[in-house]
Every structure is written in structure tokens, then in C-alpha cells.
């Protein structure tokens, strides 16, 4: 499974795809593990998250909010 396949489960809710729920921490750990194993940087992950959310029509404010929530969990491990 590619890391980008894990992004949706971390940041979107299938029942309310544009609601941008709180970050799913358990699924985010799986995404972090995938990114870490593939040697991705925080910038790579940030771009992947942004691209995925944009493709699903999430407004810019929602994307920025999710990146703000994800940064402290992912960045220390991916830099």
C-alpha cells in the first residue's frame, strides 16, 4: 500500500467528506510509519496531504487546519 492511500483515512471522514474532522491519530501513526520507511521528508508528506485534500475538494482553510494538526505529529520524525 502506498502512503498516499493512507492519507484519506487520516484526514477525511467518508460520511462527511468536506467536514474535515479532527485528525485521526491512530491512522496517522500508520501513515507516519509508511512515510518513515520510504524515507519521505516532512515537505514530501505535507505536499502529499495537501494534494490529496485538494483533489477531494477540501477548502484551503480545511487543508491548512489539517496540516497544522499533522505537523507536530509527523515533522519531528520526517525531518
C-alpha positions in Angstrom: 0.0 0.0 0.0 1.3 3.4 -1.0 1.5 6.1 1.7 -0.9 8.3 -0.3 -3.6 5.6 0.1 -3.4 6.2 3.9 -3.9 10.0 3.7 -7.7 9.9 3.3 -8.3 7.8 6.4 -6.2 10.3 8.5 -7.8 13.5 7.3 -11.2 12.9 5.9 -14.4 11.2 7.0 -16.2 9.2 4.3 -19.6 10.0 5.9 -18.9 13.8 5.7 -16.0 14.3 3.2 -16.0 18.1 3.3 -16.4 18.4 7.1 -12.6 17.8 7.7 -12.9 16.1 11.1 -10.2 16.2 13.7 -7.1 14.3 12.8 -7.4 10.6 13.3 -4.2 10.0 15.3 -4.3 6.2 15.1 -4.4 6.2 11.4 -1.9 9.0 11.3 0.6 6.7 13.0 0.2 4.2 10.2 0.8 7.0 7.7 3.9 8.2 9.6 5.3 4.7 9.6 4.8 4.4 5.9 6.4 7.7 5.2 9.3 7.0 7.5 10.0 3.6 5.9 10.0 5.2 2.5 12.4 8.0 3.6 9.9 10.8 2.9 10.6 14.3 4.4 8.0 16.4 6.1 7.8 18.5 3.0 7.0 15.4 0.9 4.3 14.3 3.3 2.9 17.9 3.6 2.6 18.1 -0.2 1.1 14.6 -0.4 -1.6 15.6 2.2 -2.3 18.9 0.5 -2.6 17.3 -2.9 -5.0 14.6 -1.6 -7.2 17.0 0.2 -7.3 19.4 -2.8 -8.3 16.5 -5.1 -11.2 15.8 -2.8 -12.4 19.4 -2.8 -11.4 20.4 0.7 -11.3 24.2 1.0 -8.0 25.9 1.7 -8.9 26.7 5.3 -9.6 23.0 5.9 -6.3 21.9 4.4 -4.3 24.5 6.5 -6.1 23.3 9.6 -5.2 19.7 9.0 -1.6 20.5 8.2 -1.4 22.4 11.4 -2.7 19.4 13.3 -0.4 17.0 11.5 2.8 18.9 11.7 3.7 18.3 15.3 3.0 14.5 14.9 4.8 14.0 11.6 7.5 16.6 11.2 9.8 15.5 14.1 10.0 12.0 12.6 10.3 13.0 9.0 13.0 15.8 9.2 
